[in-house]
Amino acid sequence: MKKANPDVVDINNIDQWVNDAINGSLSRPVTPFSSDVVDRTKRIMVSMVHYKELMMMYTCAMKEIRTKFEVLDTEFKIRHQRNPINSISHRLKRTSSITEKLLRRNLPVTTESIEENLNDIAGVRVICSYIDDIYLLADALLRQDDITLVARKDYISEPKPNGYRSLHLIVKVPVFFADQRKDMKVEVQIRTIAMDFWASLEHQLKYKQDAPDQEHIIEELKSCAEIINATDEKMLNIRKQMEAMADTPTEEDLLLERFSRLDIPIG
């Protein structure tokens, strides 16, 4: 029987080898891993580095989209004295969620697979006051010549069965790095304050799997979604009525109004 070499690492007993090395118990300098183990380790390290770099690119793409919406909001603030955007948030999908989604679809867990098959790694959510602001902002974003629309799902005109409403856009935006330009996909969700309120509560409640009478709760949530949508539409109609009652400004009135806003902070 071939005698085991105490100075060559057994991959199944690596903790003991590390302790022996720390304590100086190894008889001589060693090559701890076989070439096969070293090669696999290098491949894993390279994949981890590539993954980290890819997440950095998605993060930069989110910043690009967020900045575009902030610019639009600033423009409306100065030119029209109102802000269509109530808030903007963004999120990067967690590694565990990415892996779980790829495995569920029987897809390889690689950076190439992530880029090719997943559209929701980077997400930007824009919250508006009124329903028409949703489409106003979406159209303004899509008119920009560096934005490419990949997919559009209008859950406002066609809500999900549970009552969920929001406008979803998958867009590509170019991100310029030191040595390359990279077109990255970002999921954009645009919804009203009321829609976001409902979606946030529904997201919390749907994880309470042990709640009794699930069907009744689902129906109640759908009913709430209908009420919230009716409220959104009523608030929009009220705003339009108020705008219609206002006197039509003359060209001089508009000029004076814009002049009066010269000192409004831009940031």
DOKETOR-773835 format. One line per field, with one value per atom (N, C-alpha, C): residue number from 0; atom name; x, y, z; residue in one letter. Coordinates in pm, whole numbers, plus 50000, padded with zeros to 5 digits. Example, Ala and Ser with C-alpha at 12.3 -4.5 7.8 and 13.67 -1.06 7.14 Angstrom:
2
seq <- 0:0:0:1:1:1;
atom <- N:CA:C:N:CA:C;
xx <- 51319:51230:51320:51285:51367:51290;
yy <- 49431:49550:49670:49775:49894:50003;
zz <- 50780:50780:50780:50708:50714:50787;
type <- A:A:A:S:S:S;
% end
This chain:
267
seq <- 0:0:0:1:1:1:2:2:2:3:3:3:4:4:4:5:5:5:6:6:6:7:7:7:8:8:8:9:9:9:10:10:10:11:11:11:12:12:12:13:13:13:14:14:14:15:15:15:16:16:16:17:17:17:18:18:18:19:19:19:20:20:20:21:21:21:22:22:22:23:23:23:24:24:24:25:25:25:26:26:26:27:27:27:28:28:28:29:29:29:30:30:30:31:31:31:32:32:32:33:33:33:34:34:34:35:35:35:36:36:36:37:37:37:38:38:38:39:39:39:40:40:40:41:41:41:42:42:42:43:43:43:44:44:44:45:45:45:46:46:46:47:47:47:48:48:48:49:49:49:50:50:50:51:51:51:52:52:52:53:53:53:54:54:54:55:55:55:56:56:56:57:57:57:58:58:58:59:59:59:60:60:60:61:61:61:62:62:62:63:63:63:64:64:64:65:65:65:66:66:66:67:67:67:68:68:68:69:69:69:70:70:70:71:71:71:72:72:72:73:73:73:74:74:74:75:75:75:76:76:76:77:77:77:78:78:78:79:79:79:80:80:80:81:81:81:82:82:82:83:83:83:84:84:84:85:85:85:86:86:86:87:87:87:88:88:88:89:89:89:90:90:90:91:91:91:92:92:92:93:93:93:94:94:94:95:95:95:96:96:96:97:97:97:98:98:98:99:99:99:100:100:100:101:101:101:102:102:102:103:103:103:104:104:104:105:105:105:106:106:106:107:107:107:108:108:108:109:109:109:110:110:110:111:111:111:112:112:112:113:113:113:114:114:114:115:115:115:116:116:116:117:117:117:118:118:118:119:119:119:120:120:120:121:121:121:122:122:122:123:123:123:124:124:124:125:125:125:126:126:126:127:127:127:128:128:128:129:129:129:130:130:130:131:131:131:132:132:132:133:133:133:134:134:134:135:135:135:136:136:136:137:137:137:138:138:138:139:139:139:140:140:140:141:141:141:142:142:142:143:143:143:144:144:144:145:145:145:146:146:146:147:147:147:148:148:148:149:149:149:150:150:150:151:151:151:152:152:152:153:153:153:154:154:154:155:155:155:156:156:156:157:157:157:158:158:158:159:159:159:160:160:160:161:161:161:162:162:162:163:163:163:164:164:164:165:165:165:166:166:166:167:167:167:168:168:168:169:169:169:170:170:170:171:171:171:172:172:172:173:173:173:174:174:174:175:175:175:176:176:176:177:177:177:178:178:178:179:179:179:180:180:180:181:181:181:182:182:182:183:183:183:184:184:184:185:185:185:186:186:186:187:187:187:188:188:188:189:189:189:190:190:190:191:191:191:192:192:192:193:193:193:194:194:194:195:195:195:196:196:196:197:197:197:198:198:198:199:199:199:200:200:200:201:201:201:202:202:202:203:203:203:204:204:204:205:205:205:206:206:206:207:207:207:208:208:208:209:209:209:210:210:210:211:211:211:212:212:212:213:213:213:214:214:214:215:215:215:216:216:216:217:217:217:218:218:218:219:219:219:220:220:220:221:221:221:222:222:222:223:223:223:224:224:224:225:225:225:226:226:226:227:227:227:228:228:228:229:229:229:230:230:230:231:231:231:232:232:232:233:233:233:234:234:234:235:235:235:236:236:236:237:237:237:238:238:238:239:239:239:240:240:240:241:241:241:242:242:242:243:243:243:244:244:244:245:245:245:246:246:246:247:247:247:248:248:248:249:249:249:250:250:250:251:251:251:252:252:252:253:253:253:254:254:254:255:255:255:256:256:256:257:257:257:258:258:258:259:259:259:260:260:260:261:261:261:262:262:262:263:263:263:264:264:264:265:265:265:266:266:266;
atom <- N:CA:C:N:CA:C:N:CA:C:N:CA:C:N:CA:C:N:CA:C:N:CA:C:N:CA:C:N:CA:C:N:CA:C:N:CA:C:N:CA:C:N:CA:C:N:CA:C:N:CA:C:N:CA:C:N:CA:C:N:CA:C:N:CA:C:N:CA:C:N:CA:C:N:CA:C:N:CA:C:N:CA:C:N:CA:C:N:CA:C:N:CA:C:N:CA:C:N:CA:C:N:CA:C:N:CA:C:N:CA:C:N:CA:C:N:CA:C:N:CA:C:N:CA:C:N:CA:C:N:CA:C:N:CA:C:N:CA:C:N:CA:C:N:CA:C:N:CA:C:N:CA:C:N:CA:C:N:CA:C:N:CA:C:N:CA:C:N:CA:C:N:CA:C:N:CA:C:N:CA:C:N:CA:C:N:CA:C:N:CA:C:N:CA:C:N:CA:C:N:CA:C:N:CA:C:N:CA:C:N:CA:C:N:CA:C:N:CA:C:N:CA:C:N:CA:C:N:CA:C:N:CA:C:N:CA:C:N:CA:C:N:CA:C:N:CA:C:N:CA:C:N:CA:C:N:CA:C:N:CA:C:N:CA:C:N:CA:C:N:CA:C:N:CA:C:N:CA:C:N:CA:C:N:CA:C:N:CA:C:N:CA:C:N:CA:C:N:CA:C:N:CA:C:N:CA:C:N:CA:C:N:CA:C:N:CA:C:N:CA:C:N:CA:C:N:CA:C:N:CA:C:N:CA:C:N:CA:C:N:CA:C:N:CA:C:N:CA:C:N:CA:C:N:CA:C:N:CA:C:N:CA:C:N:CA:C:N:CA:C:N:CA:C:N:CA:C:N:CA:C:N:CA:C:N:CA:C:N:CA:C:N:CA:C:N:CA:C:N:CA:C:N:CA:C:N:CA:C:N:CA:C:N:CA:C:N:CA:C:N:CA:C:N:CA:C:N:CA:C:N:CA:C:N:CA:C:N:CA:C:N:CA:C:N:CA:C:N:CA:C:N:CA:C:N:CA:C:N:CA:C:N:CA:C:N:CA:C:N:CA:C:N:CA:C:N:CA:C:N:CA:C:N:CA:C:N:CA:C:N:CA:C:N:CA:C:N:CA:C:N:CA:C:N:CA:C:N:CA:C:N:CA:C:N:CA:C:N:CA:C:N:CA:C:N:CA:C:N:CA:C:N:CA:C:N:CA:C:N:CA:C:N:CA:C:N:CA:C:N:CA:C:N:CA:C:N:CA:C:N:CA:C:N:CA:C:N:CA:C:N:CA:C:N:CA:C:N:CA:C:N:CA:C:N:CA:C:N:CA:C:N:CA:C:N:CA:C:N:CA:C:N:CA:C:N:CA:C:N:CA:C:N:CA:C:N:CA:C:N:CA:C:N:CA:C:N:CA:C:N:CA:C:N:CA:C:N:CA:C:N:CA:C:N:CA:C:N:CA:C:N:CA:C:N:CA:C:N:CA:C:N:CA:C:N:CA:C:N:CA:C:N:CA:C:N:CA:C:N:CA:C:N:CA:C:N:CA:C:N:CA:C:N:CA:C:N:CA:C:N:CA:C:N:CA:C:N:CA:C:N:CA:C:N:CA:C:N:CA:C:N:CA:C:N:CA:C:N:CA:C:N:CA:C:N:CA:C:N:CA:C:N:CA:C:N:CA:C:N:CA:C:N:CA:C:N:CA:C:N:CA:C:N:CA:C:N:CA:C:N:CA:C:N:CA:C:N:CA:C:N:CA:C:N:CA:C:N:CA:C:N:CA:C:N:CA:C:N:CA:C:N:CA:C:N:CA:C:N:CA:C:N:CA:C:N:CA:C:N:CA:C:N:CA:C:N:CA:C:N:CA:C:N:CA:C:N:CA:C:N:CA:C:N:CA:C:N:CA:C:N:CA:C:N:CA:C:N:CA:C:N:CA:C:N:CA:C:N:CA:C:N:CA:C:N:CA:C:N:CA:C:N:CA:C:N:CA:C:N:CA:C:N:CA:C:N:CA:C:N:CA:C:N:CA:C:N:CA:C:N:CA:C:N:CA:C:N:CA:C:N:CA:C:N:CA:C:N:CA:C:N:CA:C;
xx <- 50085:50000:50089:50052:50131:50109:50218:50209:50167:50072:50022:50130:50143:50238:50175:50227:50166:50176:50262:50282:50202:50117:50028:49886:49816:49685:49583:49511:49389:49275:49209:49105:48994:48976:48872:48918:49046:49100:49182:49132:49211:49225:49122:49130:49249:49271:49382:49514:49521:49645:49677:49575:49596:49648:49587:49631:49775:49811:49948:50046:50004:50092:50112:50004:50013:50101:50087:50162:50304:50338:50472:50494:50387:50397:50436:50432:50469:50621:50668:50811:50892:50829:50903:50804:50852:50764:50691:50570:50490:50419:50372:50278:50141:50059:49940:49832:49822:49713:49766:49692:49726:49697:49752:49731:49584:49512:49368:49292:49325:49260:49295:49420:49463:49388:49374:49303:49157:49093:48953:48940:49033:49031:49047:49138:49157:49031:48966:48844:48735:48725:48625:48656:48785:48824:48798:48828:48803:48654:48571:48426:48375:48429:48388:48424:48543:48587:48496:48468:48380:48241:48192:48059:48058:48161:48169:48174:48249:48258:48123:48052:47922:47824:47823:47735:47769:47899:47940:47882:47881:47826:47675:47606:47462:47435:47518:47502:47520:47618:47640:47524:47467:47352:47232:47211:47103:47123:47247:47277:47247:47278:47249:47099:47018:46874:46818:46866:46818:46848:46969:47006:46915:46878:46789:46654:46600:46473:46489:46599:46622:46632:46694:46703:46563:46479:46343:46264:46281:46209:46252:46383:46434:46380:46373:46319:46174:46093:45953:45942:46031:46028:46052:46146:46181:46082:46045:45962:45813:45768:45624:45587:45685:45665:45587:45617:45563:45657:45656:45743:45659:45671:45594:45642:45767:45825:45818:45761:45755:45882:45931:46054:46111:46240:46311:46392:46384:46467:46524:46627:46685:46733:46746:46794:46865:46965:47040:46997:46961:46913:47021:46980:47076:47132:47254:47320:47238:47182:47101:46978:46916:46798:46835:46949:46996:47021:47092:47123:46997:46905:46781:46700:46696:46619:46680:46811:46878:46855:46869:46851:46706:46612:46471:46438:46510:46488:46581:46657:46753:46855:46903:47001:47136:47246:47378:47399:47469:47498:47632:47626:47745:47711:47813:47789:47727:47769:47710:47562:47525:47386:47303:47362:47293:47259:47357:47335:47234:47241:47157:47013:46993:46861:46782:46847:46777:46768:46649:46626:46609:46600:46566:46677:46801:46913:46921:46913:46915:46776:46725:46591:46584:46506:46481:46331:46285:46142:46115:46021:45985:45840:45819:45686:45635:45516:45455:45331:45282:45160:45035:45043:44924:44952:44844:44857:44918:44876:44928:45077:45128:45272:45352:45293:45361:45397:45298:45320:45402:45386:45466:45614:45650:45790:45843:45760:45803:45834:45745:45766:45889:45910:46026:46155:46156:46275:46301:46197:46215:46248:46222:46258:46407:46477:46620:46694:46784:46842:46942:46979:47070:46996:46863:46782:46717:46731:46669:46566:46443:46337:46350:46361:46369:46231:46157:46023:45941:45810:45718:45597:45562:45444:45362:45243:45156:45054:45088:44997:44897:44892:44791:44667:44688:44576:44530:44623:44590:44651:44582:44636:44657:44748:44765:44639:44617:44495:44477:44586:44574:44546:44543:44515:44636:44755:44879:44877:44917:44925:45060:45119:45246:45284:45366:45421:45564:45595:45729:45796:45917:45998:46131:46173:46310:46383:46485:46558:46706:46774:46920:46975:47077:47142:47293:47360:47506:47575:47675:47756:47900:47966:48102:48202:48288:48394:48528:48634:48766:48809:48775:48827:48720:48592:48487:48354:48264:48124:48045:47952:47875:47727:47645:47501:47442:47379:47329:47176:47114:46969:46928:46823:46769:46616:46559:46413:46366:46272:46215:46069:46033:45894:45847:45735:45678:45535:45503:45370:45335:45208:45166:45195:45178:45197:45100:44976:44873:44906:44950:44988:45104:45199:45315:45276:45184:45133:45070:44986:44920:45023:45116:45215:45304:45340:45427:45357:45230:45156:45128:45094:45067:45192:45308:45435:45460:45427:45444:45346:45221:45117:45129:45182:45184:45282:45373:45468:45414:45296:45234:45155:45229:45169:45077:45097:45016:44886:44859:44737:44615:44511:44390:44309:44224:44132:44207:44303:44385:44302:44202:44122:44048:43997:43928:44024:44146:44245:44282:44296:44329:44219:44094:43981:43977:44009:44010:44119:44236:44346:44309:44246:44204:44102:44011:43912:43979:44078:44153:44223:44278:44346:44249:44126:44025:43990:43977:43946:44058:44182:44298:44305:44277:44279:44172:44053:43944:43984:44055:44103:44206:44297:44397:44328:44229:44159:44081:44022:43946:44039:44155:44251:44301:44323:44365:44257:44132:44021:44009:44028:44022:44130:44252:44361:44330:44276:44242:44132:44034:43928:43984:44076:44136:44219:44288:44365:44274:44160:44065:44001:43980:43915:44009:44138:44234:44228:44247:44246:44363:44339:44445:44547:44670:44770:44811:44842:44893:45041:45099:45242:45323:45274:45344:45335:45218:45202:45300:45312:45403:45547:45584:45720:45749:45654:45672:45679:45598:45598:45734:45788:45918:46028:46014:46113:46114:45994:45983:46050:46076:46135:46286:46347:46491:46572:46525:46602:46563:46476:46440:46564:46601:46718:46701:46805:46799:46827:46912:46948:46838;
yy <- 49881:50000:50124:50220:50343:50429:50471:50550:50693:50744:50880:50981:51081:51189:51291:51308:51400:51545:51573:51711:51748:51660:51691:51698:51805:51831:51730:51677:51600:51700:51715:51816:51799:51674:51650:51679:51709:51734:51862:51962:52083:52164:52158:52233:52186:52053:52000:52043:52043:52085:52230:52317:52459:52473:52399:52406:52359:52250:52200:52302:52368:52468:52586:52628:52739:52703:52578:52534:52491:52489:52447:52299:52222:52076:52007:52079:52017:52003:51889:51859:51943:51987:52064:52144:52244:52320:52226:52256:52164:52236:52158:52205:52157:52245:52200:52138:52178:52129:52063:51968:51910:52012:51991:52084:52094:51983:51983:52074:52065:52150:52296:52323:52460:52518:52438:52484:52516:52428:52452:52577:52595:52712:52840:52838:52956:52988:52883:52906:52968:52919:52975:53121:53150:53288:53381:53334:53415:53442:53338:53356:53456:53451:53544:53688:53705:53839:53891:53805:53845:53881:53803:53830:53965:53992:54119:54236:54220:54326:54346:54236:54246:54320:54291:54361:54510:54541:54681:54750:54680:54738:54762:54666:54683:54801:54816:54927:55061:55068:55191:55218:55113:55130:55186:55138:55193:55342:55380:55521:55605:55551:55622:55648:55545:55559:55652:55637:55724:55870:55896:56033:56090:56007:56052:56097:56022:56060:56184:56197:56316:56441:56428:56540:56580:56482:56511:56580:56534:56594:56739:56764:56900:56990:56938:57017:57059:56966:56999:57098:57086:57178:57321:57340:57474:57525:57441:57488:57489:57396:57382:57396:57420:57439:57323:57206:57087:56971:56880:56763:56639:56578:56457:56337:56343:56230:56256:56162:56170:56114:56001:55941:55845:55818:55722:55630:55502:55405:55305:55234:55132:55015:54901:54782:54688:54619:54517:54381:54291:54159:54086:54019:53947:53825:53788:53673:53546:53526:53406:53403:53519:53526:53499:53552:53529:53380:53318:53176:53092:53122:53045:53056:53174:53195:53118:53119:53045:52894:52844:52700:52659:52746:52714:52702:52775:52771:52672:52597:52501:52569:52685:52762:52756:52767:52763:52884:52863:52972:53034:53122:53191:53337:53420:53561:53578:53495:53503:53470:53371:53331:53441:53506:53615:53726:53769:53878:53841:53718:53676:53649:53592:53539:53618:53702:53773:53922:53978:54120:54207:54146:54222:54224:54213:54219:54358:54459:54598:54656:54721:54776:54918:55001:55138:55156:55206:55228:55377:55426:55568:55579:55661:55679:55817:55820:55944:55979:56101:56144:56104:56109:56087:55982:55918:55813:55867:55986:56036:56069:56095:56119:55994:55878:55752:55745:55769:55760:55878:55994:56110:56082:56026:55997:55882:55779:55666:55711:55793:55842:55930:56015:56104:56023:55915:55830:55760:55704:55624:55710:55840:55928:55959:55931:55960:55863:55916:55835:55730:55732:55628:55519:55527:55427:55334:55204:55104:55026:55022:54947:54799:54715:54570:54506:54549:54493:54594:54586:54677:54596:54607:54541:54645:54671:54771:54700:54693:54631:54732:54851:54949:54930:54923:54898:54752:54662:54520:54470:54491:54453:54302:54263:54121:54069:53938:53882:53922:53946:53982:54131:54209:54350:54441:54382:54460:54549:54676:54773:54844:54857:54929:54921:55014:55008:54958:54848:54791:54809:54858:54871:54800:54723:54672:54753:54826:54911:54877:54911:54904:55045:55066:55197:55176:55258:55245:55302:55228:55274:55278:55393:55410:55393:55292:55265:55312:55291:55342:55282:55154:55087:55030:55058:55001:55069:55050:55087:54958:54956:54835:54871:54806:54826:54731:54789:54711:54721:54609:54607:54650:54731:54777:54764:54712:54708:54837:54905:55029:55003:55033:55025:55166:55206:55339:55320:55377:55360:55482:55493:55603:55569:55670:55650:55544:55552:55457:55315:55300:55168:55110:55195:55148:55109:55182:55150:55010:54984:54853:54743:54764:54662:54628:54730:54706:54619:54649:54570:54429:54419:54287:54201:54261:54188:54131:54208:54160:54048:54065:53970:53836:53837:53712:53610:53655:53563:53502:53545:53485:53361:53255:53135:53063:53084:53012:53085:53197:53271:53190:53184:53109:53182:53105:53163:53246:53184:53253:53311:53238:53283:53412:53421:53543:53662:53640:53747:53794:53699:53733:53821:53785:53863:54002:54009:54138:54229:54170:54248:54299:54215:54256:54368:54359:54464:54596:54588:54708:54770:54686:54735:54813:54764:54833:54968:54972:55097:55199:55151:55238:55292:55208:55253:55359:55337:55435:55569:55562:55684:55756:55680:55738:55813:55749:55811:55935:55930:56045:56162:56135:56243:56306:56225:56278:56367:56324:56405:56537:56535:56659:56756:56703:56790:56851:56770:56821:56926:56907:57006:57139:57131:57252:57324:57247:57308:57372:57308:57362:57491:57504:57624:57743:57717:57828:57905:58036:58120:58082:58084:58054:58167:58139:58247:58299:58427:58488:58458:58491:58469:58551:58671:58757:58696:58640:58577:58461:58381:58266:58311:58419:58469:58521:58596:58648:58534:58430:58317:58247:58228:58163:58252:58383:58476:58473:58456:58456:58333:58233:58109:58102:58214:58213:58172:58210:58185:58056:57973:57845:57754:57696:57605:57493:57465:57364:57225:57215:57084:57017;
zz <- 50000:50000:50000:49914:49904:50027:50087:50208:50173:50252:50227:50259:50177:50198:50293:50414:50510:50469:50369:50328:50204:50157:50045:50100:50066:50124:50076:50172:50142:50139:50024:50007:50109:50160:50259:50402:50417:50550:50551:50478:50457:50586:50673:50799:50884:50887:50964:50904:50769:50702:50735:50735:50766:50909:51003:51142:51157:51087:51094:51038:50931:50870:50965:51032:51126:51245:51292:51410:51378:51249:51211:51218:51210:51224:51093:50980:50853:50848:50797:50801:50702:50592:50492:50408:50333:50246:50150:50123:50043:49931:49838:49737:49784:49840:49911:49824:49701:49617:49491:49444:49315:49206:49087:48976:48939:48954:48922:49018:49147:49247:49223:49191:49164:49044:48939:48820:48851:48928:48964:49050:49140:49227:49146:49050:48965:48885:48834:48757:48844:48966:49058:49088:49114:49144:49027:48906:48786:48770:48793:48783:48885:49006:49110:49075:49019:48977:48866:48766:48655:48706:48802:48859:48929:49009:49080:48982:48875:48774:48703:48678:48613:48703:48833:48926:48933:48923:48918:48795:48682:48559:48571:48632:48653:48747:48849:48942:48870:48783:48706:48611:48553:48464:48540:48662:48745:48770:48797:48821:48697:48580:48455:48440:48463:48449:48555:48677:48785:48753:48703:48668:48560:48462:48356:48412:48506:48567:48654:48723:48805:48717:48600:48507:48459:48425:48382:48492:48614:48726:48747:48735:48749:48640:48518:48407:48434:48482:48510:48625:48720:48834:48788:48697:48651:48546:48451:48340:48372:48455:48479:48626:48712:48855:48919:48879:48946:48924:49019:49011:48986:48869:48842:48923:48973:49046:49196:49266:49412:49476:49421:49473:49370:49384:49298:49386:49360:49433:49333:49377:49289:49374:49309:49380:49284:49339:49265:49319:49231:49273:49352:49458:49543:49470:49506:49444:49462:49581:49605:49515:49493:49406:49261:49219:49082:49059:49152:49140:49139:49230:49240:49111:49052:48929:48812:48801:48694:48709:48831:48855:48829:48868:48847:48699:48617:48472:48401:48481:48425:48334:48377:48302:48373:48298:48362:48452:48561:48655:48615:48516:48466:48441:48431:48403:48265:48170:48035:48039:48118:48130:48198:48296:48365:48267:48190:48095:47988:47942:47829:47870:47989:48023:48126:48205:48312:48280:48295:48264:48388:48505:48625:48729:48685:48780:48842:48758:48804:48788:48892:48886:48939:48870:48914:48926:49039:49061:49077:48997:48998:49047:49150:49207:49169:49108:49059:49140:49120:49187:49109:48976:48894:48785:48739:48638:48510:48465:48338:48346:48468:48483:48451:48475:48445:48298:48213:48068:48016:48080:48044:48063:48178:48207:48122:48101:48019:47877:47821:47683:47675:47777:47777:47784:47863:47871:47739:47680:47558:47437:47442:47330:47327:47436:47441:47350:47267:47159:47206:47334:47384:47461:47463:47532:47429:47451:47365:47444:47393:47461:47426:47527:47508:47524:47625:47650:47730:47712:47783:47829:47958:48012:48088:48039:48100:48189:48318:48414:48471:48410:48449:48363:48232:48142:48150:48181:48197:48328:48441:48572:48583:48672:48702:48773:48771:48833:48979:49052:49194:49215:49105:49115:49101:49089:49078:48955:48975:48866:48868:48752:48737:48589:48545:48410:48420:48349:48352:48215:48219:48097:48119:48020:48018:47912:47954:47860:47864:47756:47752:47752:47834:47841:47830:47751:47742:47865:47913:48025:47976:47996:47945:48060:48042:48138:48081:48156:48113:47981:47958:47840:47747:47777:47693:47715:47618:47633:47646:47741:47766:47773:47688:47693:47796:47900:48012:48020:48060:48075:48216:48222:48350:48343:48451:48461:48529:48462:48516:48551:48675:48720:48752:48690:48717:48765:48879:48937:49022:49058:49144:49290:49376:49520:49570:49523:49567:49521:49397:49346:49425:49460:49536:49677:49737:49870:49869:49770:49761:49737:49644:49610:49729:49808:49924:50028:50055:50153:50101:49973:49915:49920:49898:49902:50041:50144:50281:50314:50272:50309:50238:50118:50041:50098:50186:50247:50377:50418:50537:50495:50463:50406:50503:50634:50731:50766:50699:50727:50682:50766:50728:50621:50552:50452:50348:50281:50183:50068:50022:49908:49942:50064:50106:50107:50157:50163:50022:49930:49791:49731:49755:49704:49766:49896:49964:49907:49881:49823:49684:49606:49472:49480:49576:49596:49634:49722:49761:49641:49554:49434:49345:49333:49253:49315:49446:49515:49497:49510:49494:49352:49254:49115:49090:49148:49133:49195:49309:49374:49288:49227:49137:49023:48962:48849:48893:49012:49062:49091:49150:49178:49049:48946:48817:48757:48767:48714:48788:48920:48998:48953:48932:48887:48751:48661:48528:48534:48623:48638:48688:48782:48836:48730:48647:48539:48436:48409:48311:48360:48492:48548:48550:48544:48547:48417:48427:48307:48217:48087:47991:47993:48029:48040:47903:47899:47776:47764:47649:47629:47729:47759:47856:47997:48030:48161:48178:48072:48077:48094:48022:48032:48172:48230:48365:48468:48445:48536:48534:48414:48402:48460:48440:48494:48647:48706:48852:48915:48832:48886:48864:48825:48799:48922:49039:49161:49231:49168:49229:49224:49337:49337:49234:49160:49055:49110:49209:49261:49337;
type <- M:M:M:K:K:K:K:K:K:A:A:A:N:N:N:P:P:P:D:D:D:V:V:V:V:V:V:D:D:D:I:I:I:N:N:N:N:N:N:I:I:I:D:D:D:Q:Q:Q:W:W:W:V:V:V:N:N:N:D:D:D:A:A:A:I:I:I:N:N:N:G:G:G:S:S:S:L:L:L:S:S:S:R:R:R:P:P:P:V:V:V:T:T:T:P:P:P:F:F:F:S:S:S:S:S:S:D:D:D:V:V:V:V:V:V:D:D:D:R:R:R:T:T:T:K:K:K:R:R:R:I:I:I:M:M:M:V:V:V:S:S:S:M:M:M:V:V:V:H:H:H:Y:Y:Y:K:K:K:E:E:E:L:L:L:M:M:M:M:M:M:M:M:M:Y:Y:Y:T:T:T:C:C:C:A:A:A:M:M:M:K:K:K:E:E:E:I:I:I:R:R:R:T:T:T:K:K:K:F:F:F:E:E:E:V:V:V:L:L:L:D:D:D:T:T:T:E:E:E:F:F:F:K:K:K:I:I:I:R:R:R:H:H:H:Q:Q:Q:R:R:R:N:N:N:P:P:P:I:I:I:N:N:N:S:S:S:I:I:I:S:S:S:H:H:H:R:R:R:L:L:L:K:K:K:R:R:R:T:T:T:S:S:S:S:S:S:I:I:I:T:T:T:E:E:E:K:K:K:L:L:L:L:L:L:R:R:R:R:R:R:N:N:N:L:L:L:P:P:P:V:V:V:T:T:T:T:T:T:E:E:E:S:S:S:I:I:I:E:E:E:E:E:E:N:N:N:L:L:L:N:N:N:D:D:D:I:I:I:A:A:A:G:G:G:V:V:V:R:R:R:V:V:V:I:I:I:C:C:C:S:S:S:Y:Y:Y:I:I:I:D:D:D:D:D:D:I:I:I:Y:Y:Y:L:L:L:L:L:L:A:A:A:D:D:D:A:A:A:L:L:L:L:L:L:R:R:R:Q:Q:Q:D:D:D:D:D:D:I:I:I:T:T:T:L:L:L:V:V:V:A:A:A:R:R:R:K:K:K:D:D:D:Y:Y:Y:I:I:I:S:S:S:E:E:E:P:P:P:K:K:K:P:P:P:N:N:N:G:G:G:Y:Y:Y:R:R:R:S:S:S:L:L:L:H:H:H:L:L:L:I:I:I:V:V:V:K:K:K:V:V:V:P:P:P:V:V:V:F:F:F:F:F:F:A:A:A:D:D:D:Q:Q:Q:R:R:R:K:K:K:D:D:D:M:M:M:K:K:K:V:V:V:E:E:E:V:V:V:Q:Q:Q:I:I:I:R:R:R:T:T:T:I:I:I:A:A:A:M:M:M:D:D:D:F:F:F:W:W:W:A:A:A:S:S:S:L:L:L:E:E:E:H:H:H:Q:Q:Q:L:L:L:K:K:K:Y:Y:Y:K:K:K:Q:Q:Q:D:D:D:A:A:A:P:P:P:D:D:D:Q:Q:Q:E:E:E:H:H:H:I:I:I:I:I:I:E:E:E:E:E:E:L:L:L:K:K:K:S:S:S:C:C:C:A:A:A:E:E:E:I:I:I:I:I:I:N:N:N:A:A:A:T:T:T:D:D:D:E:E:E:K:K:K:M:M:M:L:L:L:N:N:N:I:I:I:R:R:R:K:K:K:Q:Q:Q:M:M:M:E:E:E:A:A:A:M:M:M:A:A:A:D:D:D:T:T:T:P:P:P:T:T:T:E:E:E:E:E:E:D:D:D:L:L:L:L:L:L:L:L:L:E:E:E:R:R:R:F:F:F:S:S:S:R:R:R:L:L:L:D:D:D:I:I:I:P:P:P:I:I:I:G:G:G;
% end
